Structures are given as structure tokens and as C-alpha cells.
Amino acid sequence: MEAAMDLMRRMPPGRAETALNALLSLIPDHSLDLLSQVDLPLQVCMDKESVKEYILCEYNRDADSYRSPWSNKYDPPLEDGTVPSQEMRNLEVEANDVFSVYRDQYYEGGISSVYIWEDEDEGFIACFLIKKDGQGKRGHMQIGSWDAIHVIQVGPEEEGAAHYCLNSTVMLSLTTDNKQSGTFNLSGSIRRQMSMTLAVADGHLVNMGKMIEEMEGKLRNSLDQVYFGKTREMVCTLRPPPEVLNRRLPDS
């Protein structure tokens, strides 16, 4: 199992589903652990009732159906599908509205979904999802995708405070195609965890939003250093930019 997880951490997001299916056939006894721990690129579906798109994941799945955060209904229809309590549902509706504004301001588009359900420890768990596909505005990127998964476990309130444990995963994939670089593909994923105990005077949603905002900033910096920074270093070493080559040429 440890070797399988190590392999999946090094697998490009575009090939993660194929690799996961292969591992499930090789080690079927660990299927439950693999499905619960491995993050795959997010898929999108349309809620026909509200005419809004929502994101599919393991957290809104019951059997072969997925629950929409907008209508709270399963597609395909599922009579005995699991749904959150009324209190959690009210928080879920508010979280989807707020997170949609957050996504629009930070990502200028894309799709977001939030799912919230009760936890066995008298707390609750919230899953915040963002998916954005598209083409770069400056024309350098041919196509790219960004999938962000934030899962927060919130403990029961004690003396006006609650413990929050956030697990975040970001999967990035982009392809460029221009005369200078040719066809180039860069993809990878990064996962981080954060735990905090915060006062609940302003509400759980405010606390969770602050943690996600802080975590996404750290993840973007890490991606810039690990993937873009290292790639830039390797490319410039193998094929230095023209300005560097011109400085190396002897004076005529």
C-alpha cells in the first residue's frame, strides 16, 4: 500500500485514473484505502433542475449517483441517498454561495462546489472544490486545468472554539504550443495539511474561508517553486535564452 501511494504521488494527473485502475486490479484488498486516499482530476455534471454545473467527487457520491449541492438531489435519482441534516444543509447552501464569489474573484471563472456532512465525533466535515479549464489569456498556454480539493474536519465546539484540520490537494496540468518553446507539457500535484484552533464567534464559514485562502496562497507558491522554478532552471540549462547566448559570444 505504501508503494502504491508513493507511485500515485508521482503520477501526472492526466494518467492518475489509468494508474489507479491498474493498482485496483493488482491489489484488490486495498481498494477501499486507494479510493479514499487517491485524488483524481475532478469531473463536472449539470444540475438539470437549477441549470447549474457542479463537481463530482467521492464526497457527494452514493452508489453510482452524485448529489448536487444546488438542488440536494441525486443524479441518477436515488430514493435512499444520503443527505445532510437541515442544519448542515443550510450551512452548505450558504457556503456554496460564498465560495462561488471567492472562486470568481480569485480564478475569474471556473466551477466550484461545497459539500458538508455530519461527522461521527459530533462535528462535521466540509469539502470545497474548484475546477478551472481553459486557455491562457496571453496566448502562451494552449490548454490548462486546475483542480483544487480542500477537505476540512471541524471538531465540536468547546469553550467558544473549535479545532479545524484542513487537507488540501491541487492538481495542475498545462500545455504550451508556440514557436519559441514548441509543444511543452507540465503537470503535477501537491498536497498539504494545516491544523488550527479558532474561535467560532464569527462562524465556521469565516474560519474555513480564511484557512482555505491561506492554504491556496501557500500551494501556489509551492507550485511556482517546485514545478515552474525547477522547470525553468532545467530548460535554461539545456537551452539558454538568446540573451544569455549573446553575452557568451566573444567580441568580434
RAQUIHU-V323416 format. One record per residue. N is the residue number from 1. RES is the residue in one letter. PHI is phi in whole degrees, -180 to 180 (* if undefined). OMEGA is omega in whole degrees, -180 to 180 (* if undefined). D_CENTER is the distance of its C-alpha to the mean C-alpha in Angstrom with 1 decimal. Layout:
# RAQUIHU-V323416
N&RES&PHI&OMEGA&D_CENTER, N&RES&PHI&OMEGA&D_CENTER
This chain:
# RAQUIHU-V323416
1&M&*&179&22.9, 2&E&-62&178&22.4, 3&A&-66&179&23.1, 4&A&-65&179&20.7, 5&M&-67&178&17.7, 6&D&-65&177&19.0, 7&L&-66&-178&19.1, 8&M&-66&178&15.6, 9&R&-67&-178&14.3, 10&R&-100&-177&16.5, 11&M&-88&175&15.7, 12&P&-58&-178&14.3, 13&P&-53&-179&11.3, 14&G&-66&-180&13.9, 15&R&-110&-175&16.2, 16&A&-65&-178&14.0, 17&E&-66&178&15.2, 18&T&-64&179&18.8, 19&A&-66&180&18.7, 20&L&-65&179&17.5, 21&N&-63&178&20.3, 22&A&-66&179&22.7, 23&L&-68&179&22.0, 24&L&-63&178&22.4, 25&S&-77&-179&25.8, 26&L&-80&-178&26.8, 27&I&-128&-177&26.0, 28&P&-62&180&26.0, 29&D&-67&-180&26.9, 30&H&-107&-176&23.5, 31&S&-59&-178&21.7, 32&L&-63&180&20.5, 33&D&-65&-180&19.1, 34&L&-64&-177&17.3, 35&L&-66&-178&15.8, 36&S&-85&-174&14.7, 37&Q&-107&-177&13.4, 38&V&-93&178&11.9, 39&D&-96&179&8.4, 40&L&-112&175&9.0, 41&P&-53&-173&8.0, 42&L&-74&176&7.7, 43&Q&-111&-175&11.2, 44&V&-124&177&13.0, 45&C&-136&-180&16.4, 46&M&-104&174&19.0, 47&D&-82&-175&20.6, 48&K&-69&-178&24.3, 49&E&-74&-179&25.7, 50&S&-95&-178&23.8, 51&V&55&176&23.1, 52&K&-131&178&19.5, 53&E&-82&176&16.4, 54&Y&-142&-173&13.7, 55&I&-98&178&10.7, 56&L&-95&177&11.7, 57&C&-161&-180&10.5, 58&E&-68&-174&12.7, 59&Y&-83&175&12.8, 60&N&-120&-178&14.7, 61&R&-105&173&16.6, 62&D&-140&-172&20.3, 63&A&60&179&22.3, 64&D&-107&-179&21.5, 65&S&-114&-180&20.7, 66&Y&-125&-178&17.7, 67&R&-90&177&18.2, 68&S&-84&177&17.7, 69&P&-74&-177&16.9, 70&W&-87&-178&19.5, 71&S&-102&-178&22.5, 72&N&64&-180&21.6, 73&K&-118&-179&23.0, 74&Y&-92&176&22.1, 75&D&-135&-4&22.2, 76&P&-61&-177&24.4, 77&P&-54&-179&26.4, 78&L&-136&-173&26.5, 79&E&-65&-176&29.4, 80&D&-107&180&28.4, 81&G&-66&-179&24.6, 82&T&-73&178&23.1, 83&V&-131&180&22.5, 84&P&-71&176&22.1, 85&S&-65&-178&25.2, 86&Q&-61&178&26.5, 87&E&-64&179&25.6, 88&M&-69&179&21.9, 89&R&-66&178&21.9, 90&N&-62&178&23.4, 91&L&-66&180&20.7, 92&E&-65&179&18.0, 93&V&-63&179&19.8, 94&E&-64&-180&20.1, 95&A&-64&179&16.5, 96&N&-65&179&15.5, 97&D&-66&-179&18.2, 98&V&-69&-177&17.3, 99&F&-68&176&13.6, 100&S&-65&176&14.6, 101&V&-67&178&16.9, 102&Y&-58&180&14.5, 103&R&-62&-180&12.2, 104&D&-67&-179&15.6, 105&Q&-75&-177&16.9, 106&Y&-88&-174&14.2, 107&Y&-110&-180&12.9, 108&E&54&-180&16.2, 109&G&135&-180&15.0, 110&G&88&-178&12.2, 111&I&-131&178&11.3, 112&S&-134&176&10.0, 113&S&-148&178&10.8, 114&V&-130&178&11.7, 115&Y&-127&-177&13.5, 116&I&-133&178&16.0, 117&W&-149&-178&18.6, 118&E&-70&176&21.3, 119&D&-106&-180&21.4, 120&E&-68&-177&24.5, 121&D&-93&178&25.2, 122&E&68&173&26.0, 123&G&-111&176&22.8, 124&F&-153&179&19.6, 125&I&-124&179&15.9, 126&A&-126&178&13.3, 127&C&-118&179&9.8, 128&F&-109&-176&8.1, 129&L&-124&174&5.7, 130&I&-136&175&5.9, 131&K&-134&176&7.1, 132&K&-139&175&9.9, 133&D&-120&176&12.5, 134&G&160&-178&15.9, 135&Q&-112&179&18.7, 136&G&-63&-178&19.3, 137&K&-67&-177&21.8, 138&R&-84&175&24.1, 139&G&87&-179&24.5, 140&H&-77&-178&23.6, 141&M&-96&180&20.4, 142&Q&-75&178&21.2, 143&I&-155&-179&17.8, 144&G&-157&178&14.2, 145&S&-146&179&10.6, 146&W&-136&178&7.3, 147&D&-121&-180&4.0, 148&A&-119&180&1.6, 149&I&-125&179&2.9, 150&H&-121&180&6.3, 151&V&-115&-177&9.3, 152&I&-117&174&12.7, 153&Q&-98&-176&16.0, 154&V&-109&-180&18.9, 155&G&-81&179&22.4, 156&P&-66&-180&25.6, 157&E&-71&177&27.3, 158&E&-140&179&30.1, 159&E&56&176&32.5, 160&G&77&-180&30.2, 161&A&-138&179&27.1, 162&A&-144&179&24.1, 163&H&-95&-179&22.0, 164&Y&-118&176&18.2, 165&C&-121&-175&16.0, 166&L&-108&172&12.4, 167&N&-117&-175&10.1, 168&S&-123&175&6.9, 169&T&-133&175&5.0, 170&V&-124&176&4.4, 171&M&-116&-175&6.2, 172&L&-122&176&9.0, 173&S&-148&178&12.1, 174&L&-148&179&15.2, 175&T&-133&176&18.9, 176&T&-113&179&21.9, 177&D&-153&177&25.4, 178&N&-146&-174&28.3, 179&K&-66&-176&31.7, 180&Q&-72&-175&30.9, 181&S&-103&-173&28.1, 182&G&73&178&28.5, 183&T&-89&-175&25.7, 184&F&-141&-179&22.9, 185&N&-123&178&19.5, 186&L&-134&180&16.9, 187&S&-150&180&13.7, 188&G&175&179&12.0, 189&S&-141&-180&9.2, 190&I&-144&-176&9.5, 191&R&-134&-179&9.3, 192&R&-140&180&11.3, 193&Q&-131&179&13.1, 194&M&-145&178&15.1, 195&S&-128&-180&18.0, 196&M&-149&171&20.3, 197&T&-112&-173&23.2, 198&L&-129&175&23.7, 199&A&-70&-177&26.3, 200&V&-102&-179&25.5, 201&A&-61&-179&28.2, 202&D&-89&179&25.7, 203&G&103&-180&23.7, 204&H&-64&-176&20.5, 205&L&-64&178&18.4, 206&V&-64&-180&19.6, 207&N&-63&-180&18.9, 208&M&-66&179&15.3, 209&G&-63&179&14.8, 210&K&-65&180&16.5, 211&M&-66&179&14.5, 212&I&-65&179&11.1, 213&E&-61&179&13.0, 214&E&-66&-179&14.5, 215&M&-65&-180&11.6, 216&E&-64&175&9.8, 217&G&-63&179&13.4, 218&K&-66&-180&13.7, 219&L&-67&178&10.7, 220&R&-64&178&12.0, 221&N&-64&179&15.4, 222&S&-66&178&14.6, 223&L&-63&180&13.2, 224&D&-64&-178&16.3, 225&Q&-78&-174&18.6, 226&V&-76&-174&17.5, 227&Y&-92&-177&16.7, 228&F&-69&-179&18.5, 229&G&-64&-180&21.2, 230&K&-67&178&22.1, 231&T&-64&178&22.1, 232&R&-61&179&24.3, 233&E&-63&-179&26.6, 234&M&-67&-179&27.1, 235&V&-65&-179&27.7, 236&C&-68&177&30.1, 237&T&-74&-179&31.9, 238&L&-77&-179&32.4, 239&R&-138&-177&33.1, 240&P&-59&177&34.0, 241&P&-60&-179&33.8, 242&P&-55&-178&37.2, 243&E&-65&178&38.0, 244&V&-73&179&37.8, 245&L&-63&-180&40.0, 246&N&-65&178&42.5, 247&R&-69&-178&42.9, 248&R&-82&-178&43.7, 249&L&-68&178&46.5, 250&P&-69&178&50.0, 251&D&-67&180&52.0, 252&S&-83&*&54.4
